Amino acid sequence: MAAQLYKTHTGQLFHAGSIVIINVGLPARGKTHGSRSLIRYMNWLGVKSESFHMGQYRRRLYGTDISPDYFDLGNETMALARIKAEDTCIHDIIEYLTVGGGQLAIYDASNLRAARRREIYDRFEAHKIRPLFIEYICENDSIVEENIRKVKISSPDYVTMDPDSAVCDFKARIANMLPYYESIDDNSQSYIKLYNVGEHFVVNNIRGYLQSRVVFYMMNLHISDRTIYLARSGESSNEGSYKADAPLSDAGNLYAHHLHDAIQRRIKERHAHALAKSGVDMSSRTLKVWTSTHVKSSQTAEYFAQDNNVTVRRRMLLKGLNPGVCENLSLSEVKKKFPSEYHSYLRDPYHHRYSLAESYHDVSVRLEPVILELERDHDDILIIAPESALRCIYAYFAPQGLPDSLIPTLAFPRSIFVELTPTAYGCSERRIGIVPPSEP
């Protein structure tokens, strides 16, 4: 798990036991997007977590070319097929939480019928797993339509179908399910209801730290399209010193100019693509630029401050890692001057803290409010910060499996910026060169 904030020998945190989140709601309401985002945050926090998506189990058992009757909950002929897929998924969740070392799992399915939800609830309770329902309710048809066109028609079910036919087929699935949808009304159960993807919430009978943490995160969630750009601060006139906080060098000023032009070129490309693909005009969209309070970071952003539809904000939390007694020292010099400290660093470069310094773990903890604001904000954001801060932010969005020992080695050269696009099924990444256009 990348950038795990807290660890224990057992992998279980906060003495909270295991919990399962049971999604509820019609398709195209944001369940999978919310689940993937929550799993990313919980794993980063140190809670070993995994999402179990019912669609994957259905396709694994029956393939993608399945009868529409499967999605008609009143069709008793298909009932056994549905229950088999559900029970296989539930079995895997129980195994993950009881013997697989997991602490939080998400059962990502529609779960529309109250009686079936009670059966599932009791089954988890029998294994001492605390259930928490999250119901996604959307009363805005335009959000549903947009979600179908952006996400659902690109699923494995529709790889061979043209977009308009896929939309019609998916809407037919929803119509088949709608008559059997029963909203949660059992106040003895723990649940969260999200209306219109975070417009307002209903929270009931929340118990314990982990469930409270889930509520806290979900209140920062949305599914709007946005892009996050990461760029390193320009070179300063005293690059090796943390305390000097020197201004940009001549090379740093040139880099700031090239970065501004490269980002704006990329934004225009994205806007032109969106207009051609979906007819959406994004030219008035706001770009927010967050910089650290280091002089070189704020000076790197000065060209952006002159643009329309751009806001620049300095943030203390984005400062780089404080090297303490190792300021201005190379690794070879650290090895010679502090040999025992150096070997401790090699054993655990993410958590080791030199005297009067910060560790990368410290930086990640410091950045948690920034991470939550990134999740909450609907606008595109460019972060200009020292490489150490960028490493920790990037690690949050990285796929599961990135060891925290690699975080201090992640490279953000000044020849590129990183473009991150969170989606319902992960986070896409591009590294784009900061190169001025060729002269004609």
Number of C-alpha atoms within 10 A of each C-alpha: 21 24 29 22 21 16 13 10 6 7 13 19 19 11 9 14 16 25 22 25 21 21 25 29 26 23 21 23 27 24 24 23 19 24 24 23 23 20 21 24 21 22 22 24 21 20 26 24 24 24 19 19 18 19 17 15 17 20 15 11 13 13 12 16 9 12 10 13 15 20 18 21 19 14 11 12 12 16 15 11 14 16 12 14 19 20 13 14 21 18 12 13 22 20 14 18 23 15 8 12 15 21 25 27 24 25 24 23 20 19 22 22 17 17 11 12 17 13 11 18 19 15 16 19 14 10 13 15 21 20 25 23 22 27 25 25 20 20 11 12 10 10 17 19 15 13 19 22 17 15 16 20 22 15 12 13 17 18 12 9 13 10 16 11 12 21 18 12 16 21 17 15 18 15 14 18 21 16 12 14 16 14 16 19 9 11 9 8 16 18 26 24 21 21 17 19 24 18 11 10 18 11 12 16 13 17 12 12 13 21 23 12 12 19 17 12 18 22 17 14 22 19 21 16 12 17 21 19 19 23 26 28 29 30 24 23 17 15 16 15 14 17 13 13 17 17 21 24 16 13 12 21 20 14 22 27 18 19 28 17 18 19 20 15 12 13 18 13 12 15 17 16 15 14 14 11 9 10 10 12 13 15 13 9 14 15 22 20 21 22 29 22 19 23 18 28 30 23 21 28 25 15 15 23 14 11 12 11 13 15 15 19 14 19 15 12 19 25 23 20 19 20 19 15 13 17 14 16 14 11 11 11 13 17 15 11 13 14 13 11 16 19 13 14 17 11 12 13 20 24 18 20 20 18 11 10 16 17 20 27 22 18 23 27 19 16 18 19 12 17 17 16 12 19 20 18 15 16 16 19 22 22 27 27 28 23 22 24 24 24 23 27 23 17 22 22 22 20 14 16 8 14 13 21 16 15 22 17 12 14 12 19 11 18 15 18 23 19 19 20 16 20 20 18 14 15 15 14 16 12 14 14 16 20 13 11 10 5 4 3
